[in-house]
Amino acid sequence: MTQVAMDVHKSHSTLAALNPLTGESVVRRFLTDRNDLARKLADLPRPLMVAVESSRHSPAMCRWLQAMGAQVRLGNAAELPRHTKGKAPKTDAKDAEMMLKLMRLDELPQCYLASDELGPLSAFMVHFFWALLAQAAGPDGVGP
């Protein structure tokens, strides 16, 4: 199984991968686009186990990867910084390599990716949360 880790952003993302056949580690930057992702993963042996750092752009990336047959783990971005304290300044490549290392050690802090069916429920919950806050604030916008 080829292990891959990704630091995902709106326009460009970075992946780090360990080829199990050659032992070679590769880092690649790519457009955050399904077609460019497929090109960057094309030469890696299958099956793929991919860790994706959680962000507002990761749900689409996770779904693209699942459609390509990859097993996906969503890395908890809030927990990742504790693994980089005291180290060199962060870069996307270093983040991807650190996630790959944590995945290989089975120490990747994970979080949950909601299924597509929960999307409308999630939107409702956000609306409900803000409505509760507005109600608690009262007519003058100040809380009780």
C-alpha positions in Angstrom: 0.0 0.0 0.0 1.3 3.4 -0.9 1.0 6.0 1.8 0.3 9.6 0.8 -0.2 12.7 2.9 -1.6 16.0 1.7 -1.6 19.6 2.8 -4.7 21.1 0.9 -5.3 24.7 0.0 -7.7 26.5 -2.3 -5.5 26.8 -5.4 -2.4 24.7 -4.8 -1.8 21.7 -2.6 1.2 19.6 -1.7 1.6 15.8 -1.3 4.2 13.6 0.2 4.3 9.9 -0.7 6.4 6.9 0.1 6.7 4.4 -2.7 6.6 1.0 -1.1 8.3 -0.7 -4.1 11.3 1.6 -4.3 11.4 3.2 -0.8 11.6 6.5 -2.5 10.0 9.5 -0.9 8.5 12.2 -3.2 7.0 15.6 -2.6 4.8 17.1 -5.3 2.9 20.4 -5.5 -0.2 20.4 -7.6 -3.3 22.4 -8.5 -6.2 21.7 -6.2 -8.1 20.2 -9.0 -9.3 16.6 -9.6 -7.5 16.2 -12.9 -4.1 17.5 -11.7 -4.5 15.3 -8.6 -5.0 12.3 -10.7 -1.9 13.1 -12.8 0.2 13.5 -9.7 -1.0 10.1 -8.3 -0.9 8.2 -11.6 2.6 6.7 -11.2 2.2 5.6 -7.6 1.5 1.9 -6.9 -2.0 1.0 -5.8 -3.8 0.8 -3.4 -3.4 4.2 -1.9 -3.9 5.2 1.7 -4.1 9.0 1.8 -4.1 11.3 4.8 -5.6 14.8 4.1 -5.1 17.7 6.5 -8.5 19.0 7.6 -9.4 22.4 6.2 -12.3 24.0 4.4 -11.0 22.5 1.1 -10.5 19.0 2.3 -14.0 17.6 1.9 -13.9 17.9 -1.9 -10.3 16.5 -1.9 -11.4 13.5 0.2 -14.4 12.8 -2.1 -12.1 13.0 -5.2 -9.7 10.5 -3.6 -12.5 8.1 -2.6 -13.8 8.2 -6.2 -10.3 7.2 -7.3 -10.4 4.2 -5.0 -8.1 5.5 -2.3 -8.7 4.9 1.4 -8.8 8.3 3.1 -8.0 9.5 6.6 -8.7 13.0 7.6 -5.9 14.5 9.8 -7.1 16.8 12.6 -5.4 20.1 11.8 -6.0 21.4 15.3 -3.8 18.5 16.7 -1.0 18.6 14.2 0.9 21.6 15.5 1.9 19.8 18.7 4.1 17.5 16.5 6.0 20.4 15.0 6.8 22.5 18.1 10.4 23.6 18.2 11.1 22.6 14.7 12.0 24.6 11.6 9.4 27.0 10.1 6.4 25.4 8.6 5.9 24.9 4.9 3.3 23.0 3.0 5.9 20.3 2.1 7.0 19.9 5.7 3.4 19.6 6.8 2.7 16.9 4.3 6.0 15.1 5.2 5.1 15.3 8.9 1.6 13.9 8.3 3.1 11.1 6.2 5.5 10.2 9.1 2.6 10.3 11.6 0.5 8.1 9.4 3.4 5.6 9.0 3.8 5.5 12.8 0.0 5.1 13.2 0.0 8.4 15.3 -2.0 10.6 12.9 -4.6 12.6 14.9 -7.8 12.0 13.0 -11.2 13.7 12.8 -14.5 12.8 11.2 -15.6 13.6 7.6 -19.4 13.9 7.4 -21.0 12.0 4.6 -22.8 13.8 1.8 -26.1 12.9 3.3 -25.3 15.0 6.4 -24.6 18.2 4.4 -28.1 19.6 4.7 -28.2 18.7 8.4 -24.9 20.5 8.9 -26.2 23.6 7.3 -29.3 23.5 9.4 -27.1 23.1 12.6 -25.0 26.2 11.7 -28.2 28.2 11.1 -29.7 26.9 14.4 -26.5 27.8 16.3 -26.6 31.4 15.0 -30.3 31.7 15.7 -29.7 30.7 19.3 -26.9 33.2 19.7 -29.1 36.0 18.3 -31.9 35.0 20.6 -29.5 34.9 23.6 -28.2 38.3 22.7 -31.6 39.9 22.9 -33.0 42.8 20.9 -30.2 45.2 21.7 -27.5 42.7 20.7 -26.2 42.3 24.2 -26.5 39.1 26.2 -28.6 38.6 29.3 
